[in-house]
Amino acid sequence: MQLLTRPKIALAMQALVVTAFAAAPALAQDTSPGIADATVKIGISGPLTGPVAALGAIADGIRTRIDPINSAGGITMADGKTRKIELLVEDDGLDPQRTLTNARKLVEKEEVLALVATAGTPNNQAIGRYTTQRGVPNLFMYSGVHELAGPEWEMGFVPSFTTEAAAFAKYLLDNKPQAKVALLFLNTETGQTFQSALEGAISGSNVSIVAAQPVTSADPTVETQLSTLKASGADTLVVITGPKQGAEAVRFATDSGWKPTTLVSNIAASIASLKPAGLENAKGVITSQFLKQVNAAAPGEDEGVKRYLADHAAAQSKFSTDDALGQSGYAIGDALVKVLESMKAPTREAMMEAARNLDHVQLDLLLPGIALTTKSGEDVYPIESLQLFQFDGAAYQPLGEAISFEGQTPKH
């Protein structure tokens, strides 16, 4: 037997320590921050207060989907472990700098696995570099600016605003080919992207944009802009704003005697959003949608809708059942569950891999014929189909068939 002298023992111990430290990073990579044996932590930053607090319904919608699942014991992930989903929600008032502060807190202090449903285009732009540097998924963003879906660690949820603009343009080209359009748009990349896409979609036709007025989320009223648009002689009004300003535009169009054909982006066109305008004033409004129309008084036989209504009641949700923002949050929560269940490993990389390869995934509230479909390296847009609806004073009625841009989301 070989005896070790004290110097040799010391050298051997140093070698063991070095080996242990060298192995530590490899071990740490087996599980990403935010995943424990019994829980998975997800961070959300959104406007719970301020002029666009209505968007806070998105976070509440996610909770509405997750709470009943947690009450039933949680989700079983691909590694065989059952975990409850812990949601950590921070208010940013739709201020991009606060969104970045929240993201840092959620990632570095709370150590969440991922950020989900970050609302607002400037807000997602504000955290994009940070989440990329940290290798943290920013999944199912509530923004339809198509460029945001390209980076490695980011993915949107709602259809691109370019898709909605193309759907609106198709309606006008088919039904009002001489339309003179007045556009009320958010003076952010959201509205600018929509405007550019609409201009491109009607290029070469007899549909024309005769006036356009920008707004900001902080504007107390948009009556001045609307008066300018009315004076342009437009016979069609297209609105791409938040819910409060969308309702104001609908009411103005009627009260002022203008009464143009009115198309309102789905971000502002839910029945709950239109109520401040007076539902009688909203009759005839056209919008696009990818979610089922929910009537709590008459849910019908749709199992997805019935499950949503049951979850809404169980979670004691703050938003009304017909609030499209809350419904969007619920659908995002549903999509989050599907991704977590299909992850091949408890890591951030595996989460993104699962999100990038969604194969016609059905969600309870998606309209028939619409499913989540992505393909790594080729298609980063989960939802690329829209159905046009027209409000009849009480409910939205479908106009024609769903319009699909699957694998062909317009870039401008």
Buried (B, 14 or more C-beta within 10 A) or exposed (E): EEEEEEEEEEEEEEEEEEEEEEEEEEEEEEBBBBBBEEBBBBBBBBBBEBBBBBBBBBBBBBBBBBBBBBEEEBBEBBBEBEBBBBBBBBBBBBBBEBBBBBBEBBBEEBBBBBBBBBBBBBBBBBBBEBBBEBBBBBBBBBBBBBBBBEBEBBBBBBBBBBBBBBBBBBBBBEEBEEBBBBBBBBBBBBBBBBBBBBBBBBEEEEBEBBBBBBBBBEBEEBBEBBEBBBEBEBBBBBBBBBBBBBBBBBBBBBEEEBEBBBBBBBBBBBBBBBBBBBBEBBBBBBBBBBBBBBBEEEBEEBEBBEBBBEBBEEBEBBBBBBBBBBBBBBBBBBBBBBBBEBBEBBBBBBBBBBBBBBEEBEBBBBBEEBBBBBEEEEBBBBBBBBBBBBBEEEBBEEBEEBBEBEEEBBEE
